[in-house]
């Protein structure tokens, strides 16, 4: 399995952070800060996903399920960049109904990205033997896994 080197990881994290913050600005959310701790754990989880290299095993980590942080996962059959992963997650906005804010199926990557009260992000990427890319982003504090009433305060339409 080919792993991304430290230079590639740094570039990936920078691109993901910049793209997230660009989109967050459009939604009136403060910029995220990159967390080394979250990035280390996201990278470890991405490596585990790349080792199994199975779409069927593409599920959230136990820590994310417990609500310790928010988590977005992506897989591509090519070397996806941090910008491309962010753009993919952001396209879910077209399915989000701002008129009735709340959890909506197939929009959780988007709402995690722009959640106003989230302040930190970490990300990791790993490459499987076949060249597939596994991407994990982690958010703290987690947002879009909480009470329905919080969505109106934290997910604003683009300006």
C-alpha positions in Angstrom: 0.0 0.0 0.0 1.4 3.4 -0.9 1.0 6.0 1.7 1.1 9.7 1.1 4.4 11.2 2.2 4.6 14.0 4.8 4.9 16.7 2.1 1.9 15.3 0.3 -0.1 15.1 3.6 0.8 18.8 4.4 -0.3 19.9 0.9 -3.5 17.9 1.2 -4.3 19.3 4.6 -3.6 22.9 3.4 -5.8 22.5 0.4 -8.6 20.9 2.4 -8.4 23.7 5.1 -8.3 26.5 2.5 -11.3 25.1 0.6 -13.3 24.5 3.7 -12.6 28.0 4.9 -13.6 29.5 1.5 -16.9 27.7 1.7 -17.4 28.6 5.4 -16.9 32.3 4.6 -19.8 32.0 2.0 -22.0 30.7 4.8 -21.0 33.2 7.5 -19.0 30.7 9.5 -15.7 31.5 11.1 -12.6 30.0 9.6 -11.4 26.6 11.0 -8.0 26.0 12.5 -6.1 22.9 11.6 -5.6 20.5 14.5 -2.5 18.2 14.5 -4.2 15.9 16.9 -7.3 15.4 14.7 -5.1 15.1 11.7 -3.0 12.3 13.2 -6.1 10.3 14.1 -7.7 11.0 10.7 -4.6 9.8 9.0 -4.5 6.6 11.0 -8.1 5.9 10.2 -7.5 6.7 6.5 -4.6 4.2 6.5 -6.9 1.5 8.0 -9.5 2.1 5.3 -6.8 2.0 2.6 -5.5 -1.3 4.0 -9.0 -3.0 3.7 -9.6 -1.1 0.4 -13.3 -2.0 0.4 -16.2 0.3 -0.2 -18.3 -2.1 2.0 -16.0 -1.2 4.9 -16.3 2.5 4.4 -18.0 3.5 7.7 -17.5 6.0 10.4 -15.0 5.3 13.2 -16.3 4.2 16.6 -15.1 7.6 18.1 -17.2 9.5 15.6 -20.2 7.3 16.3 -19.7 8.1 20.0 -19.8 11.8 19.1 -16.3 12.7 20.1 -15.9 14.6 16.8 -17.6 14.9 13.5 -16.3 12.9 10.6 -16.5 13.0 6.8 -15.1 10.1 4.7 -14.4 9.9 0.9 -13.0 7.4 -1.4 -11.9 7.9 -5.0 -10.3 5.5 -7.5 -7.6 8.1 -8.2 -5.4 10.4 -6.2 -8.0 13.0 -5.0 -6.8 16.3 -3.6 -8.0 18.1 -0.5 -9.8 20.6 -2.7 -11.5 17.9 -4.7 -12.8 16.1 -1.6 -14.0 19.4 -0.1 -15.8 20.3 -3.4 -17.4 16.9 -3.5 -18.8 17.2 0.0 -19.9 20.8 -0.6 -22.0 19.7 -3.6 -24.5 18.2 -1.1 -25.7 21.8 -0.4 -27.9 21.5 -3.5 -30.0 18.9 -1.5 -30.1 20.8 1.7 -33.4 22.6 2.4 -32.6 25.9 4.3 -36.3 26.5 4.7 -36.7 23.5 7.0 -33.2 23.3 8.7 -32.4 20.0 10.4 -30.8 16.7 9.6 -31.4 15.7 6.1 -30.3 12.5 4.4 -27.3 12.9 2.1 -26.3 16.4 3.3 -24.2 15.6 6.4 -20.8 16.2 4.7 -22.0 19.7 3.7 -23.4 20.6 7.1 -20.3 19.4 8.8 -18.2 21.6 6.6 -20.1 24.8 7.3 -21.3 24.2 10.9 -20.7 27.5 12.5 -19.8 26.3 16.0 -17.1 23.9 14.8 -13.6 25.5 15.3 -11.1 22.8 14.4 -10.6 20.3 11.5 -8.0 17.6 11.0 -7.6 15.4 7.9 -5.7 12.5 6.7 -5.3 10.7 3.4 -4.0 7.3 2.4 -3.5 5.4 -0.9 -4.4 1.8 -1.4 -2.3 -0.6 -3.4 -4.6 -0.1 -6.4 -4.2 3.7 -6.3 -7.5 4.5 -4.6 -7.5 7.4 -2.2 -9.1 7.3 1.2 -9.8 10.6 2.9 -10.9 11.3 6.4 -11.8 14.7 7.8 -12.6 15.2 11.5 -14.3 18.2 13.1 -14.4 19.5 16.6 -16.5 20.2 18.3 -18.9 18.0 16.4 -21.9 19.8 15.1 -24.4 18.2 12.8 -25.0 15.2 15.0 -26.9 17.2 17.7 -30.4 18.6 18.3 -32.5 19.5 15.2 -33.0 23.1 16.6 -29.2 23.7 16.3 -29.2 23.6 12.5 -30.8 27.0 11.9 -28.1 28.6 14.1 -25.2 26.7 12.5 -26.0 26.1 8.8 -26.7 29.3 7.0 -27.5 29.7 3.3 -24.7 31.1 1.2 -24.5 34.9 1.0 
